[in-house]
Amino acid sequence: MSLSTLKNRRERGFFDGQFLIAMPGMEDRNFARTVIYICAHSDAGAMGFVINRPQSLTFTDVLLHLDMIKQEEPIVLPQRARDFPIQTGGPVESGRGFVLHSDDYASDSSIPVSDDICLTATLDIVRAISKGAGPKRATMLLGYSSWGAGQLENEVANNGWLTCPANEELIFDRSLDDKYERALAGMGINAAMLSAEAGHA
């Protein structure tokens, strides 16, 4: 599924607004130990973002790359902008930035993905954040994760993923190292026990 499909969707699918939590046997290294927030699901496929993979780039790096600030000038950013998190959202279009954010910010290009969360993939939100404005809660993700028609359903049926309703607190939580374990704990699952059970399957 592509971003244009997300814009034009008419109804929400079964996995919309769900977390996918990778099972220990996940063979695709892009998704090992990942937690993915599914933004759109339909008969055409699914789209979402990994929410627990760090990215080496900083928000300052992004602004420099976009020529919004100049290297030779003193870089003075509001504290919120200096600390703004950048993550790896998935292997598709990995050079493209997307901002998942609370619905207190909206532009003409913002797409509602749930009752409380929107997605914006244009420069206006980056400018707003760089000025200390923009949404109260947000994270930038480089790239996204995508599945073709029926692909995600097959992966879930083949025990590749656990699914549960998404938790907004976890989506925007900046502590990434233990987010996988905390997502599982939210389902009442101990990650260590899950790994042990998988090993004896």
N, C-alpha and C positions, 0 to 999 in steps of 0.2 A: 504494500500500500504506500502511496506517495502523499506528500503534503497537500497536493491539489485535491486528492480524494478526501482528505480530512476536511478541507474547506467546504467541499460539496456534499458531505454526508447528510443524510436526512433523518436517520434514527440511530440509536446506540445499539451496539451488539453485545453479546453475552460477556465478553472480556473487557468491555469499556470500563474504565475506572478501577481496574483490578491490578494488583501486583502479580508479577510472575517471579517466582523465586527458584533459581536453578537448583536442580537436584545434584547430589554429589557426582553422579555419573555423567554429567554434561560433558560431551566430547568436544564441542566447539569452544576453543580457547577464548573467543570473543565474549562468551557468556558464562564462563566458569565462575561460580560464586557471585553471580550478579542478582540484583533486584531490579526489575524493570517495571516502570509505570506505563500501563497501556492507555494511550490517549484515544485511540480509535480502533474499532473492530467491526467488520461487516463481512458479507459474503465475498467481498473483493480481497480481504486480507486484514492485516492488523499493522499498527504503527505504535511505537512507544519509545521510551528513553531509559537507558541504564541510569540509576540514581546513586550508585555507590562506586563509581570508577573515577579516581582523580585524574586531573589533566595538568600537565607541567606548565601550561601557559597561565599567566596572571591576567587580570582585567586590564592592567596597564599595557601588557603585551598586545592585547586585542585592540585597544585604542590606538596604539602606535601602528599596528598593521593596517587599520582602517583609516589612517591619517587624520584621526580626530584630535590628536595631540602631536607635537613635534618633539623629536628626540633631543634637540638642542635647547628646548625651552625647559624651564623649571616645571616639573610635573607636580602640580598641587591638586589633589583630588580629595573630596569629602571622605571621611573615614569609612562610610558605608560602601563607597566605590572602591577604595583601596582593598577592602576585605571581600569584595564580591566574588563568590565562588564560580569557578569554571570546572566543568566535569566532562567526561567522555560519554556521550549519549548513545553511541553505537557505531557500527562499521559503515553505515550508509551515509554518503556525503559528509565525510568526517571533517572536511574543511569548512563546513557551513555551521553557523551559530544559530541556536534557538534559545529563547528564554521562556521557561515555565514560570508562571507567576500568579500571585493572588489577583482576584478580580477587581481590586481597587484601582487598577490601571487598565486603560483600554485605548487602543488607537483603531483606525480604520482597518488595519491589517491583523488585529488581534482575533484569535479564534478561541471560543469557549470550548474547553475539553471536558469540563464537569460543571457542576453548579457553582463551584468556588475557585476553579483554576482555569487560567487561560494560557495560550501559547502565542508568542509574538516572535516573528523571525525577520524583523526589519530594523533598520538603524535607529529609528526614532526612540525605541526603548533603551538602546545602548546610550544614546545621548542623554536621555532623562536620568538614567542611573549614574552616568559620569558627573552629573550636576547635583547629585544627592537627592534627586527626585525619583520618580518611577514608583513601582509597586512596593508595598511594605515587605512582601516576601517574594523572593525570586532566586533562580539559579540559571546560569547559562550552560548549555550543553552543546558540545561540538559533535555533530553527527547524530544519527538516530538509528533505531532498530526497526526492521520491517519484515513482514511475512506475506507470502502470496496467498491466494485463495485456498483455504483448507489446511495450510501448512501449520499454523499455530495449533489448531485443533488436533492434528496428528501428533505433534510434539508433546502436547499435554496428555493425550491418550497413551503415548508410549513412555510415560513417566519421566519426561524431560524437565517438567516444571511443576511446582506447586502453585496454586492460585489462591488469592484471598482479596477481600476488598482493600483498596488503597487507603493508606493513612497519611493525611496531609502533613502531619507533623514530621513524619519520616521522609517525605518527599523533599522538604526544605531543610532538614537537619544537616548541618555542615560537617558532622562527625561521620566520616565515611568508613573508617577502619572496621567498625563492628556493626555496620548497618545490616549486613547479611544476617548475622546472628540475631539482631534485634527484630528483624522482619520475621524470622522463624519463631522467635520467642512470642511474638504477637499472635501466632497461631497455636501457641502452647507446645512448640517443638524445640527440643534441645539440639543444636547443630551437631554436637559431638555424637549424640545417640543416632541421629539421622545418618551420619557418615559411617558409623559402625554397622548399622543395619544394611546399608547399601553394600558394604564390603562382604557381607555374608549372604547376599542374594543368590 
